[in-house]
Amino acid sequence: MTADEQQEVRRLIDAHERTLQVCRACAETTRDLAWEVKRGSVPPPDQLAATLAEVERVLAEIGQVEVAIAEMKAALW
């Protein structure tokens, strides 16, 4: 494996690690929101807007990871 290939593998591993951290944060936010709604309250609109903005950012990052994985698979197979 060349140095460039090793660097690309490290980049993908780092991206996976970040994605897992983001997925955990999303799951925790979803859980917290569900508990809040279950208790009969609703988060303030600005808090929901911030959550939606973060979700959009996360989805964009996941899309980038998916593209990188597809490119890596195409290069290997």
PyMOL Python script that loads the backbone (N, CA, C, O; Angstrom):
from pymol import cmd

cmd.read_pdbstr("""\
ATOM      1  N   MET A   1       0.854  -1.171   0.000  1.00  0.00           N
ATOM      2  CA  MET A   1       0.000   0.000   0.000  1.00  0.00           C
ATOM      3  C   MET A   1       0.902   1.237   0.000  1.00  0.00           C
ATOM      4  O   MET A   1       1.831   1.343   0.801  1.00  0.00           O
ATOM      5  N   THR A   2       0.617   2.148  -0.895  1.00  0.00           N
ATOM      6  CA  THR A   2       1.423   3.359  -0.990  1.00  0.00           C
ATOM      7  C   THR A   2       1.097   4.314   0.158  1.00  0.00           C
ATOM      8  O   THR A   2       0.104   4.143   0.865  1.00  0.00           O
ATOM      9  N   ALA A   3       1.943   5.309   0.324  1.00  0.00           N
ATOM     10  CA  ALA A   3       1.714   6.309   1.370  1.00  0.00           C
ATOM     11  C   ALA A   3       0.402   7.058   1.120  1.00  0.00           C
ATOM     12  O   ALA A   3      -0.324   7.364   2.066  1.00  0.00           O
ATOM     13  N   ASP A   4       0.098   7.351  -0.136  1.00  0.00           N
ATOM     14  CA  ASP A   4      -1.160   8.028  -0.463  1.00  0.00           C
ATOM     15  C   ASP A   4      -2.365   7.163  -0.122  1.00  0.00           C
ATOM     16  O   ASP A   4      -3.370   7.653   0.392  1.00  0.00           O
ATOM     17  N   GLU A   5      -2.255   5.877  -0.412  1.00  0.00           N
ATOM     18  CA  GLU A   5      -3.349   4.961  -0.089  1.00  0.00           C
ATOM     19  C   GLU A   5      -3.529   4.851   1.425  1.00  0.00           C
ATOM     20  O   GLU A   5      -4.655   4.819   1.920  1.00  0.00           O
ATOM     21  N   GLN A   6      -2.433   4.795   2.147  1.00  0.00           N
ATOM     22  CA  GLN A   6      -2.515   4.743   3.613  1.00  0.00           C
ATOM     23  C   GLN A   6      -3.168   6.011   4.158  1.00  0.00           C
ATOM     24  O   GLN A   6      -3.981   5.951   5.081  1.00  0.00           O
ATOM     25  N   GLN A   7      -2.813   7.141   3.590  1.00  0.00           N
ATOM     26  CA  GLN A   7      -3.401   8.405   4.023  1.00  0.00           C
ATOM     27  C   GLN A   7      -4.907   8.408   3.758  1.00  0.00           C
ATOM     28  O   GLN A   7      -5.683   8.888   4.584  1.00  0.00           O
ATOM     29  N   GLU A   8      -5.315   7.879   2.620  1.00  0.00           N
ATOM     30  CA  GLU A   8      -6.742   7.823   2.289  1.00  0.00           C
ATOM     31  C   GLU A   8      -7.482   6.896   3.245  1.00  0.00           C
ATOM     32  O   GLU A   8      -8.595   7.211   3.665  1.00  0.00           O
ATOM     33  N   VAL A   9      -6.893   5.771   3.592  1.00  0.00           N
ATOM     34  CA  VAL A   9      -7.512   4.849   4.552  1.00  0.00           C
ATOM     35  C   VAL A   9      -7.641   5.529   5.911  1.00  0.00           C
ATOM     36  O   VAL A   9      -8.677   5.411   6.564  1.00  0.00           O
ATOM     37  N   ARG A  10      -6.604   6.235   6.342  1.00  0.00           N
ATOM     38  CA  ARG A  10      -6.677   6.963   7.619  1.00  0.00           C
ATOM     39  C   ARG A  10      -7.788   8.010   7.571  1.00  0.00           C
ATOM     40  O   ARG A  10      -8.524   8.185   8.543  1.00  0.00           O
ATOM     41  N   ARG A  11      -7.907   8.706   6.438  1.00  0.00           N
ATOM     42  CA  ARG A  11      -8.944   9.724   6.287  1.00  0.00           C
ATOM     43  C   ARG A  11     -10.325   9.091   6.399  1.00  0.00           C
ATOM     44  O   ARG A  11     -11.215   9.650   7.040  1.00  0.00           O
ATOM     45  N   LEU A  12     -10.507   7.941   5.786  1.00  0.00           N
ATOM     46  CA  LEU A  12     -11.794   7.250   5.863  1.00  0.00           C
ATOM     47  C   LEU A  12     -12.089   6.770   7.283  1.00  0.00           C
ATOM     48  O   LEU A  12     -13.223   6.870   7.752  1.00  0.00           O
ATOM     49  N   ILE A  13     -11.088   6.259   7.952  1.00  0.00           N
ATOM     50  CA  ILE A  13     -11.290   5.809   9.334  1.00  0.00           C
ATOM     51  C   ILE A  13     -11.673   7.002  10.209  1.00  0.00           C
ATOM     52  O   ILE A  13     -12.585   6.908  11.031  1.00  0.00           O
ATOM     53  N   ASP A  14     -10.980   8.111  10.031  1.00  0.00           N
ATOM     54  CA  ASP A  14     -11.318   9.321  10.792  1.00  0.00           C
ATOM     55  C   ASP A  14     -12.745   9.769  10.493  1.00  0.00           C
ATOM     56  O   ASP A  14     -13.477  10.170  11.398  1.00  0.00           O
ATOM     57  N   ALA A  15     -13.135   9.700   9.230  1.00  0.00           N
ATOM     58  CA  ALA A  15     -14.495  10.092   8.844  1.00  0.00           C
ATOM     59  C   ALA A  15     -15.522   9.170   9.501  1.00  0.00           C
ATOM     60  O   ALA A  15     -16.564   9.630   9.966  1.00  0.00           O
ATOM     61  N   HIS A  16     -15.230   7.886   9.537  1.00  0.00           N
ATOM     62  CA  HIS A  16     -16.140   6.938  10.198  1.00  0.00           C
ATOM     63  C   HIS A  16     -16.251   7.258  11.686  1.00  0.00           C
ATOM     64  O   HIS A  16     -17.338   7.223  12.263  1.00  0.00           O
ATOM     65  N   GLU A  17     -15.132   7.565  12.284  1.00  0.00           N
ATOM     66  CA  GLU A  17     -15.139   7.892  13.705  1.00  0.00           C
ATOM     67  C   GLU A  17     -15.997   9.138  13.962  1.00  0.00           C
ATOM     68  O   GLU A  17     -16.809   9.150  14.888  1.00  0.00           O
ATOM     69  N   ARG A  18     -15.819  10.180  13.147  1.00  0.00           N
ATOM     70  CA  ARG A  18     -16.631  11.388  13.293  1.00  0.00           C
ATOM     71  C   ARG A  18     -18.106  11.085  13.060  1.00  0.00           C
ATOM     72  O   ARG A  18     -18.974  11.588  13.774  1.00  0.00           O
ATOM     73  N   THR A  19     -18.380  10.262  12.058  1.00  0.00           N
ATOM     74  CA  THR A  19     -19.770   9.917  11.747  1.00  0.00           C
ATOM     75  C   THR A  19     -20.423   9.186  12.909  1.00  0.00           C
ATOM     76  O   THR A  19     -21.577   9.455  13.240  1.00  0.00           O
ATOM     77  N   LEU A  20     -19.700   8.271  13.526  1.00  0.00           N
ATOM     78  CA  LEU A  20     -20.245   7.567  14.683  1.00  0.00           C
ATOM     79  C   LEU A  20     -20.509   8.525  15.836  1.00  0.00           C
ATOM     80  O   LEU A  20     -21.516   8.397  16.532  1.00  0.00           O
ATOM     81  N   GLN A  21     -19.615   9.479  16.040  1.00  0.00           N
ATOM     82  CA  GLN A  21     -19.830  10.465  17.098  1.00  0.00           C
ATOM     83  C   GLN A  21     -21.085  11.280  16.814  1.00  0.00           C
ATOM     84  O   GLN A  21     -21.871  11.567  17.718  1.00  0.00           O
ATOM     85  N   VAL A  22     -21.261  11.647  15.563  1.00  0.00           N
ATOM     86  CA  VAL A  22     -22.437  12.427  15.171  1.00  0.00           C
ATOM     87  C   VAL A  22     -23.699  11.583  15.311  1.00  0.00           C
ATOM     88  O   VAL A  22     -24.722  12.073  15.787  1.00  0.00           O
ATOM     89  N   CYS A  23     -23.634  10.328  14.904  1.00  0.00           N
ATOM     90  CA  CYS A  23     -24.792   9.437  15.039  1.00  0.00           C
ATOM     91  C   CYS A  23     -25.190   9.284  16.506  1.00  0.00           C
ATOM     92  O   CYS A  23     -26.376   9.283  16.836  1.00  0.00           O
ATOM     93  N   ARG A  24     -24.207   9.157  17.372  1.00  0.00           N
ATOM     94  CA  ARG A  24     -24.494   9.053  18.799  1.00  0.00           C
ATOM     95  C   ARG A  24     -25.185  10.325  19.287  1.00  0.00           C
ATOM     96  O   ARG A  24     -26.173  10.260  20.017  1.00  0.00           O
ATOM     97  N   ALA A  25     -24.662  11.480  18.880  1.00  0.00           N
ATOM     98  CA  ALA A  25     -25.259  12.747  19.299  1.00  0.00           C
ATOM     99  C   ALA A  25     -26.694  12.865  18.783  1.00  0.00           C
ATOM    100  O   ALA A  25     -27.575  13.347  19.494  1.00  0.00           O
ATOM    101  N   CYS A  26     -26.923  12.426  17.554  1.00  0.00           N
ATOM    102  CA  CYS A  26     -28.286  12.472  16.994  1.00  0.00           C
ATOM    103  C   CYS A  26     -29.224  11.543  17.764  1.00  0.00           C
ATOM    104  O   CYS A  26     -30.361  11.907  18.067  1.00  0.00           O
ATOM    105  N   ALA A  27     -28.745  10.361  18.070  1.00  0.00           N
ATOM    106  CA  ALA A  27     -29.576   9.418  18.820  1.00  0.00           C
ATOM    107  C   ALA A  27     -29.891   9.971  20.202  1.00  0.00           C
ATOM    108  O   ALA A  27     -31.020   9.848  20.677  1.00  0.00           O
ATOM    109  N   GLU A  28     -28.908  10.574  20.847  1.00  0.00           N
ATOM    110  CA  GLU A  28     -29.149  11.147  22.172  1.00  0.00           C
ATOM    111  C   GLU A  28     -30.134  12.308  22.099  1.00  0.00           C
ATOM    112  O   GLU A  28     -30.990  12.455  22.971  1.00  0.00           O
ATOM    113  N   THR A  29     -30.014  13.133  21.060  1.00  0.00           N
ATOM    114  CA  THR A  29     -30.947  14.249  20.876  1.00  0.00           C
ATOM    115  C   THR A  29     -32.358  13.734  20.628  1.00  0.00           C
ATOM    116  O   THR A  29     -33.323  14.269  21.174  1.00  0.00           O
ATOM    117  N   THR A  30     -32.478  12.705  19.813  1.00  0.00           N
ATOM    118  CA  THR A  30     -33.786  12.116  19.541  1.00  0.00           C
ATOM    119  C   THR A  30     -34.401  11.560  20.818  1.00  0.00           C
ATOM    120  O   THR A  30     -35.586  11.766  21.082  1.00  0.00           O
ATOM    121  N   ARG A  31     -33.605  10.863  21.603  1.00  0.00           N
ATOM    122  CA  ARG A  31     -34.077  10.322  22.874  1.00  0.00           C
ATOM    123  C   ARG A  31     -34.541  11.440  23.799  1.00  0.00           C
ATOM    124  O   ARG A  31     -35.617  11.365  24.393  1.00  0.00           O
ATOM    125  N   ASP A  32     -33.720  12.472  23.914  1.00  0.00           N
ATOM    126  CA  ASP A  32     -34.064  13.589  24.801  1.00  0.00           C
ATOM    127  C   ASP A  32     -35.345  14.277  24.342  1.00  0.00           C
ATOM    128  O   ASP A  32     -36.183  14.649  25.163  1.00  0.00           O
ATOM    129  N   LEU A  33     -35.491  14.442  23.042  1.00  0.00           N
ATOM    130  CA  LEU A  33     -36.702  15.064  22.498  1.00  0.00           C
ATOM    131  C   LEU A  33     -37.924  14.199  22.785  1.00  0.00           C
ATOM    132  O   LEU A  33     -38.976  14.708  23.173  1.00  0.00           O
ATOM    133  N   ALA A  34     -37.781  12.892  22.595  1.00  0.00           N
ATOM    134  CA  ALA A  34     -38.901  11.982  22.854  1.00  0.00           C
ATOM    135  C   ALA A  34     -39.322  12.047  24.326  1.00  0.00           C
ATOM    136  O   ALA A  34     -40.515  12.074  24.627  1.00  0.00           O
ATOM    137  N   TRP A  35     -38.364  12.072  25.228  1.00  0.00           N
ATOM    138  CA  TRP A  35     -38.696  12.173  26.654  1.00  0.00           C
ATOM    139  C   TRP A  35     -39.399  13.495  26.948  1.00  0.00           C
ATOM    140  O   TRP A  35     -40.359  13.532  27.719  1.00  0.00           O
ATOM    141  N   GLU A  36     -38.927  14.572  26.341  1.00  0.00           N
ATOM    142  CA  GLU A  36     -39.538  15.876  26.582  1.00  0.00           C
ATOM    143  C   GLU A  36     -40.982  15.900  26.077  1.00  0.00           C
ATOM    144  O   GLU A  36     -41.875  16.408  26.755  1.00  0.00           O
ATOM    145  N   VAL A  37     -41.201  15.349  24.888  1.00  0.00           N
ATOM    146  CA  VAL A  37     -42.559  15.299  24.337  1.00  0.00           C
ATOM    147  C   VAL A  37     -43.438  14.383  25.189  1.00  0.00           C
ATOM    148  O   VAL A  37     -44.604  14.689  25.440  1.00  0.00           O
ATOM    149  N   LYS A  38     -42.877  13.272  25.626  1.00  0.00           N
ATOM    150  CA  LYS A  38     -43.640  12.342  26.474  1.00  0.00           C
ATOM    151  C   LYS A  38     -44.103  13.036  27.757  1.00  0.00           C
ATOM    152  O   LYS A  38     -45.202  12.775  28.247  1.00  0.00           O
ATOM    153  N   ARG A  39     -43.270  13.909  28.289  1.00  0.00           N
ATOM    154  CA  ARG A  39     -43.639  14.643  29.501  1.00  0.00           C
ATOM    155  C   ARG A  39     -44.659  15.750  29.199  1.00  0.00           C
ATOM    156  O   ARG A  39     -45.161  16.396  30.119  1.00  0.00           O
ATOM    157  N   GLY A  40     -44.962  15.967  27.934  1.00  0.00           N
ATOM    158  CA  GLY A  40     -45.974  16.942  27.573  1.00  0.00           C
ATOM    159  C   GLY A  40     -45.458  18.318  27.215  1.00  0.00           C
ATOM    160  O   GLY A  40     -46.244  19.258  27.097  1.00  0.00           O
ATOM    161  N   SER A  41     -44.174  18.459  27.042  1.00  0.00           N
ATOM    162  CA  SER A  41     -43.653  19.770  26.661  1.00  0.00           C
ATOM    163  C   SER A  41     -43.036  19.692  25.265  1.00  0.00           C
ATOM    164  O   SER A  41     -42.800  18.612  24.725  1.00  0.00           O
ATOM    165  N   VAL A  42     -42.791  20.841  24.718  1.00  0.00           N
ATOM    166  CA  VAL A  42     -42.191  20.939  23.388  1.00  0.00           C
ATOM    167  C   VAL A  42     -41.002  21.888  23.497  1.00  0.00           C
ATOM    168  O   VAL A  42     -41.102  22.936  24.133  1.00  0.00           O
ATOM    169  N   PRO A  43     -39.888  21.531  22.886  1.00  0.00           N
ATOM    170  CA  PRO A  43     -38.734  22.419  22.934  1.00  0.00           C
ATOM    171  C   PRO A  43     -39.061  23.761  22.256  1.00  0.00           C
ATOM    172  O   PRO A  43     -39.933  23.827  21.390  1.00  0.00           O
ATOM    173  N   PRO A  44     -38.364  24.811  22.651  1.00  0.00           N
ATOM    174  CA  PRO A  44     -38.582  26.103  22.020  1.00  0.00           C
ATOM    175  C   PRO A  44     -38.204  26.063  20.533  1.00  0.00           C
ATOM    176  O   PRO A  44     -37.326  25.298  20.133  1.00  0.00           O
ATOM    177  N   PRO A  45     -38.869  26.889  19.720  1.00  0.00           N
ATOM    178  CA  PRO A  45     -38.600  26.888  18.270  1.00  0.00           C
ATOM    179  C   PRO A  45     -37.125  27.098  17.917  1.00  0.00           C
ATOM    180  O   PRO A  45     -36.629  26.476  16.978  1.00  0.00           O
ATOM    181  N   ASP A  46     -36.425  27.952  18.644  1.00  0.00           N
ATOM    182  CA  ASP A  46     -35.017  28.186  18.311  1.00  0.00           C
ATOM    183  C   ASP A  46     -34.165  26.943  18.578  1.00  0.00           C
ATOM    184  O   ASP A  46     -33.199  26.687  17.858  1.00  0.00           O
ATOM    185  N   GLN A  47     -34.514  26.182  19.594  1.00  0.00           N
ATOM    186  CA  GLN A  47     -33.788  24.944  19.881  1.00  0.00           C
ATOM    187  C   GLN A  47     -34.068  23.905  18.789  1.00  0.00           C
ATOM    188  O   GLN A  47     -33.158  23.196  18.359  1.00  0.00           O
ATOM    189  N   LEU A  48     -35.309  23.816  18.348  1.00  0.00           N
ATOM    190  CA  LEU A  48     -35.640  22.901  17.252  1.00  0.00           C
ATOM    191  C   LEU A  48     -34.940  23.321  15.967  1.00  0.00           C
ATOM    192  O   LEU A  48     -34.452  22.472  15.221  1.00  0.00           O
ATOM    193  N   ALA A  49     -34.887  24.626  15.702  1.00  0.00           N
ATOM    194  CA  ALA A  49     -34.210  25.117  14.504  1.00  0.00           C
ATOM    195  C   ALA A  49     -32.720  24.761  14.538  1.00  0.00           C
ATOM    196  O   ALA A  49     -32.148  24.373  13.519  1.00  0.00           O
ATOM    197  N   ALA A  50     -32.103  24.893  15.696  1.00  0.00           N
ATOM    198  CA  ALA A  50     -30.690  24.536  15.834  1.00  0.00           C
ATOM    199  C   ALA A  50     -30.487  23.042  15.607  1.00  0.00           C
ATOM    200  O   ALA A  50     -29.520  22.629  14.967  1.00  0.00           O
ATOM    201  N   THR A  51     -31.399  22.242  16.133  1.00  0.00           N
ATOM    202  CA  THR A  51     -31.315  20.794  15.932  1.00  0.00           C
ATOM    203  C   THR A  51     -31.458  20.454  14.454  1.00  0.00           C
ATOM    204  O   THR A  51     -30.709  19.627  13.935  1.00  0.00           O
ATOM    205  N   LEU A  52     -32.404  21.078  13.778  1.00  0.00           N
ATOM    206  CA  LEU A  52     -32.586  20.827  12.349  1.00  0.00           C
ATOM    207  C   LEU A  52     -31.352  21.233  11.545  1.00  0.00           C
ATOM    208  O   LEU A  52     -30.959  20.527  10.617  1.00  0.00           O
ATOM    209  N   ALA A  53     -30.750  22.341  11.887  1.00  0.00           N
ATOM    210  CA  ALA A  53     -29.535  22.777  11.187  1.00  0.00           C
ATOM    211  C   ALA A  53     -28.412  21.762  11.378  1.00  0.00           C
ATOM    212  O   ALA A  53     -27.685  21.448  10.436  1.00  0.00           O
ATOM    213  N   GLU A  54     -28.276  21.255  12.589  1.00  0.00           N
ATOM    214  CA  GLU A  54     -27.248  20.250  12.854  1.00  0.00           C
ATOM    215  C   GLU A  54     -27.540  18.960  12.104  1.00  0.00           C
ATOM    216  O   GLU A  54     -26.623  18.319  11.590  1.00  0.00           O
ATOM    217  N   VAL A  55     -28.796  18.580  12.037  1.00  0.00           N
ATOM    218  CA  VAL A  55     -29.176  17.379  11.297  1.00  0.00           C
ATOM    219  C   VAL A  55     -28.791  17.521   9.825  1.00  0.00           C
ATOM    220  O   VAL A  55     -28.250  16.588   9.231  1.00  0.00           O
ATOM    221  N   GLU A  56     -29.067  18.677   9.240  1.00  0.00           N
ATOM    222  CA  GLU A  56     -28.710  18.900   7.831  1.00  0.00           C
ATOM    223  C   GLU A  56     -27.201  18.809   7.629  1.00  0.00           C
ATOM    224  O   GLU A  56     -26.737  18.247   6.637  1.00  0.00           O
ATOM    225  N   ARG A  57     -26.437  19.363   8.570  1.00  0.00           N
ATOM    226  CA  ARG A  57     -24.980  19.289   8.477  1.00  0.00           C
ATOM    227  C   ARG A  57     -24.508  17.842   8.560  1.00  0.00           C
ATOM    228  O   ARG A  57     -23.629  17.418   7.810  1.00  0.00           O
ATOM    229  N   VAL A  58     -25.106  17.091   9.485  1.00  0.00           N
ATOM    230  CA  VAL A  58     -24.744  15.685   9.665  1.00  0.00           C
ATOM    231  C   VAL A  58     -25.071  14.886   8.411  1.00  0.00           C
ATOM    232  O   VAL A  58     -24.256  14.084   7.953  1.00  0.00           O
ATOM    233  N   LEU A  59     -26.248  15.100   7.859  1.00  0.00           N
ATOM    234  CA  LEU A  59     -26.634  14.364   6.652  1.00  0.00           C
ATOM    235  C   LEU A  59     -25.680  14.667   5.494  1.00  0.00           C
ATOM    236  O   LEU A  59     -25.359  13.777   4.706  1.00  0.00           O
ATOM    237  N   ALA A  60     -25.232  15.906   5.391  1.00  0.00           N
ATOM    238  CA  ALA A  60     -24.265  16.254   4.348  1.00  0.00           C
ATOM    239  C   ALA A  60     -22.941  15.527   4.582  1.00  0.00           C
ATOM    240  O   ALA A  60     -22.327  15.033   3.636  1.00  0.00           O
ATOM    241  N   GLU A  61     -22.506  15.461   5.830  1.00  0.00           N
ATOM    242  CA  GLU A  61     -21.258  14.759   6.147  1.00  0.00           C
ATOM    243  C   GLU A  61     -21.390  13.270   5.863  1.00  0.00           C
ATOM    244  O   GLU A  61     -20.468  12.655   5.327  1.00  0.00           O
ATOM    245  N   ILE A  62     -22.518  12.693   6.215  1.00  0.00           N
ATOM    246  CA  ILE A  62     -22.738  11.272   5.931  1.00  0.00           C
ATOM    247  C   ILE A  62     -22.706  11.034   4.418  1.00  0.00           C
ATOM    248  O   ILE A  62     -22.151  10.038   3.954  1.00  0.00           O
ATOM    249  N   GLY A  63     -23.291  11.936   3.667  1.00  0.00           N
ATOM    250  CA  GLY A  63     -23.243  11.822   2.210  1.00  0.00           C
ATOM    251  C   GLY A  63     -21.820  11.827   1.687  1.00  0.00           C
ATOM    252  O   GLY A  63     -21.492  11.068   0.775  1.00  0.00           O
ATOM    253  N   GLN A  64     -20.970  12.673   2.254  1.00  0.00           N
ATOM    254  CA  GLN A  64     -19.567  12.716   1.839  1.00  0.00           C
ATOM    255  C   GLN A  64     -18.853  11.411   2.172  1.00  0.00           C
ATOM    256  O   GLN A  64     -18.039  10.926   1.387  1.00  0.00           O
ATOM    257  N   VAL A  65     -19.158  10.847   3.331  1.00  0.00           N
ATOM    258  CA  VAL A  65     -18.548   9.573   3.715  1.00  0.00           C
ATOM    259  C   VAL A  65     -19.018   8.471   2.769  1.00  0.00           C
ATOM    260  O   VAL A  65     -18.227   7.618   2.363  1.00  0.00           O
ATOM    261  N   GLU A  66     -20.289   8.489   2.421  1.00  0.00           N
ATOM    262  CA  GLU A  66     -20.806   7.478   1.489  1.00  0.00           C
ATOM    263  C   GLU A  66     -20.102   7.559   0.146  1.00  0.00           C
ATOM    264  O   GLU A  66     -19.770   6.530  -0.442  1.00  0.00           O
ATOM    265  N   VAL A  67     -19.873   8.760  -0.341  1.00  0.00           N
ATOM    266  CA  VAL A  67     -19.164   8.939  -1.613  1.00  0.00           C
ATOM    267  C   VAL A  67     -17.735   8.420  -1.489  1.00  0.00           C
ATOM    268  O   VAL A  67     -17.251   7.718  -2.376  1.00  0.00           O
ATOM    269  N   ALA A  68     -17.062   8.760  -0.402  1.00  0.00           N
ATOM    270  CA  ALA A  68     -15.687   8.300  -0.201  1.00  0.00           C
ATOM    271  C   ALA A  68     -15.613   6.779  -0.138  1.00  0.00           C
ATOM    272  O   ALA A  68     -14.692   6.176  -0.688  1.00  0.00           O
ATOM    273  N   ILE A  69     -16.576   6.163   0.528  1.00  0.00           N
ATOM    274  CA  ILE A  69     -16.603   4.701   0.602  1.00  0.00           C
ATOM    275  C   ILE A  69     -16.807   4.099  -0.783  1.00  0.00           C
ATOM    276  O   ILE A  69     -16.123   3.145  -1.155  1.00  0.00           O
ATOM    277  N   ALA A  70     -17.740   4.650  -1.540  1.00  0.00           N
ATOM    278  CA  ALA A  70     -17.992   4.147  -2.899  1.00  0.00           C
ATOM    279  C   ALA A  70     -16.747   4.285  -3.763  1.00  0.00           C
ATOM    280  O   ALA A  70     -16.426   3.383  -4.538  1.00  0.00           O
ATOM    281  N   GLU A  71     -16.046   5.406  -3.637  1.00  0.00           N
ATOM    282  CA  GLU A  71     -14.819   5.601  -4.418  1.00  0.00           C
ATOM    283  C   GLU A  71     -13.747   4.602  -4.021  1.00  0.00           C
ATOM    284  O   GLU A  71     -13.038   4.063  -4.870  1.00  0.00           O
ATOM    285  N   MET A  72     -13.636   4.360  -2.722  1.00  0.00           N
ATOM    286  CA  MET A  72     -12.653   3.397  -2.243  1.00  0.00           C
ATOM    287  C   MET A  72     -12.975   1.989  -2.729  1.00  0.00           C
ATOM    288  O   MET A  72     -12.090   1.252  -3.163  1.00  0.00           O
ATOM    289  N   LYS A  73     -14.243   1.628  -2.652  1.00  0.00           N
ATOM    290  CA  LYS A  73     -14.654   0.305  -3.140  1.00  0.00           C
ATOM    291  C   LYS A  73     -14.380   0.172  -4.630  1.00  0.00           C
ATOM    292  O   LYS A  73     -13.900  -0.866  -5.085  1.00  0.00           O
ATOM    293  N   ALA A  74     -14.679   1.209  -5.384  1.00  0.00           N
ATOM    294  CA  ALA A  74     -14.449   1.170  -6.830  1.00  0.00           C
ATOM    295  C   ALA A  74     -12.945   1.015  -7.137  1.00  0.00           C
ATOM    296  O   ALA A  74     -12.564   0.338  -8.092  1.00  0.00           O
ATOM    297  N   ALA A  75     -12.119   1.641  -6.327  1.00  0.00           N
ATOM    298  CA  ALA A  75     -10.679   1.543  -6.544  1.00  0.00           C
ATOM    299  C   ALA A  75     -10.135   0.166  -6.187  1.00  0.00           C
ATOM    300  O   ALA A  75      -9.144  -0.291  -6.756  1.00  0.00           O
ATOM    301  N   LEU A  76     -10.800  -0.491  -5.231  1.00  0.00           N
ATOM    302  CA  LEU A  76     -10.312  -1.802  -4.793  1.00  0.00           C
ATOM    303  C   LEU A  76     -10.852  -2.961  -5.629  1.00  0.00           C
ATOM    304  O   LEU A  76     -10.200  -3.994  -5.776  1.00  0.00           O
ATOM    305  N   TRP A  77     -12.040  -2.773  -6.167  1.00  0.00           N
ATOM    306  CA  TRP A  77     -12.664  -3.864  -6.910  1.00  0.00           C
ATOM    307  C   TRP A  77     -12.855  -3.470  -8.304  1.00  0.00           C
ATOM    308  O   TRP A  77     -13.369  -4.253  -9.102  1.00  0.00           O
TER     309      TRP A  77
END
""", "prot")
cmd.dss("prot")
cmd.show_as("cartoon", "prot")
cmd.util.cbc("prot")
cmd.orient("prot")
